[in-house]
Amino acid sequence: MDRKPTSGEAKHFADEFRIARETVLRDAEDFDEVIHSVERLGSFLLGKVDGLGGYCTLISELAYQSPLATEIPEQFPEFHLSFERLYELVKDARNDAMHQGASARRLAEHSVQLSLVLEDALRRGYEMEKVGEFMVRGPICAEIWHPISFIRQSMLTNAFSYLPVKKDDVWFLVADLDVAGYLAKATSKTDRKRRLATKLIDAPDVQLKLARHCIAEASLDEALEKFGDDPSPLLVEHSRPDSTEIIGILAPFDLL
């Protein structure tokens, strides 16, 4: 029996697509992550397990809640493929035996584009307007005792520009620009090695920026007002006034 997601279920699938998309962007050979998410959404909507072809109608109907599915591609065909075309390309490529090199990259690209349409349909189609519905849960944080080498690795592995770090019970942000500048000041290979091995707390040239906070129940308008002209992310707390636990992080990128 066909099902329509509740707002909570829609958020779950939107978050799943975002995680899968980020995985593919880190490694094109992981395109199956998006496809598996499509299959899980399809089986949920259909109420039974089937193939990508069997899910097409219901998933397309959901995708049409986003103008990125048909309206924008019709207006700008040189920039966007329609959702139906993307779905067909992904379905047909999935059925091929081999995915290597250029073939894998094309499938990864189409999978990411497909995911972006579905994410937009799930979030905007269900009128999600709270910070908690867009934030990244369980943010990766740095520790004040981490070496610069590990902070650098975390940033590069996850394509993060900022990492939250707690010092003396106060939350700060460490920025990629400051880490890059600190390492760029190395005067020799030995000095660069020393800097990489230096703990964050012992690297005074890496300035920590006082983090800004918002609650999960805040509106997107409130979050945008907090951002102002500063693109650094907001740390998201529980809506309970007595809680200072960080449950998520919200960057302007997450609102696109």
KAQUI-V264167 format. One line per field, one symbol per residue. phi: phi as a letter, one per 20 degrees, with the letter a starting at -180 (. if undefined). burial: 1 if it has 24 or more other ideal C-beta (glycine too) atoms within 12 Angstrom, else 0. A space follows every 10 residues. Layout:
BEGIN
phi: ???
burial: ???
END
This chain:
BEGIN
phi: .fcdffffff fgffffffff ffffffbgfe gfffffffff fffffenaeb egffegffff fffffdfffc ffgffcffdc effffgffff fffffffccc lfffffffff ffffffffgf fffffdlfcd gfedfeflff dedfeffggf fgfffffdle eccfbdclmc eccddfffff ffffefeaff ffffffeffg fddffefeeg fecbefefff fffffffled effeeddgff feddfedabc dggfef
burial: 0000100001 1111111111 1111100101 1111111111 1101110000 0100110111 1111110111 0010000001 1110111011 1011000010 0000001111 1111111111 1111110101 1111110011 1101011111 1101100101 1111110000 1111110110 0110000000 0000110101 0010010110 1111110101 0010011000 0111111000 0000011111 100110
END
